[in-house]
Amino acid sequence: MTQWVENPTGGRDRGPAALARAWVEVLTGPRRFFERAIAPGDQAPGLVFAMTVVLIEEATRFALVAGAAPSLGGRPTLSALFGLAVAALFVAPAVLHLTAALQTVLLMALVSDRAGTSETVQVIAYATAPCVFAGIPSPTLRAACALYGAVLFFVGLRTVHDTSYLRALVAGAIPAALVFGYAFRGFAAGQALLARYGVELSSFF
């Protein structure tokens, strides 16, 4: 599922500059981005994008949140590097593709004429763009990152699969909750914000 297309039609360029450009474009013009930058089979740039987001997010969290980094054998630096490698190289791709598979099944029930799984992988990957800041220990910022990521995800589903926003919302609710609510800790951030006002939803989250 991670094939690299040499000359994709409308796909993304490769390299650090292309990653940075994609990040800016999807944040500032998501509909235009998803219309022009998603190509069948061109998953590699999207996968690298999501891995980079997770790497930065987790590195920030390890650096700023006490006890967030793993500690193995009394070697905190090596343990942190190992944790980053596992998160970026193994966990992120696995979650991305498993979520895309789930999303494809859900779309099958609601959208008859839809794009393929490859395009769905790319939508999820690029929708994680705001979560590059989710490692900063601010519930407000983390909740905003998760919410914005979910919005980008629904815009991407609607645009790439050529469906309505209602169908995109219904089909994408569970995957969005898994990625932005749990993986990027949006629910925990929302719970922390609500707790400031005396609202306890721990049993729900």
C-alpha positions, 0 to 999 in steps of 0.5 A: 500500500506504500508504492512510490509512483515515479511520475504521478499525475498531480502528485506531490514533489519529494524533499524537505521543501515539498514537505514544508510547502504541502504543510502550508498549502493544506493548512491555508487552502485545504480544498484546493490542496486536496483537489490538486495534490492527491493522486492515485497510488502516490502514497509515499509523500503523504506517508513521509508527511505523516511520519514527519508530523508524528516525529516532530509532535513526539519530539516536542512532547518528550522535550516539554512534558515530564515523564513523556519520554520512555526510559529504558536501562537508565539511558534516557537519551537513547530511550527517547530516540528509540521511542521516536523511531518506534512512533515515527517509523512503525506506529504512524504508518501502521495507524495510517493504513489501518485507519485508511482501511477502516475508512474505506469500509465505511465509505463503501456503505455511503459513497458508491462512486468514490476514490481508492484507498490510496487517496484515503491514505493521503487524505488522512496523512495530510490532515494531520498537518496541524498536529505538528504542534500537538506535543506542546503541553497546552490543552487549548492548543492540543484541542485546537490542533485535533479539531483543525485536523478533523476539519481538514480530514472531513474536507479532504474526504468530501473533496477527494471522494466527491461526496457531500459534507454530511456523508463525509462527516458520517463516514469519517466520524470514527476514523477522525475520533481514532486519529485526532481524538485518541492518537493525537490526544484531542479528547484528553485535551478537551477533557482537561479544558472542560475540567477547568469549568468543573465538567467531568467526562472521564467516564466518556473518554 
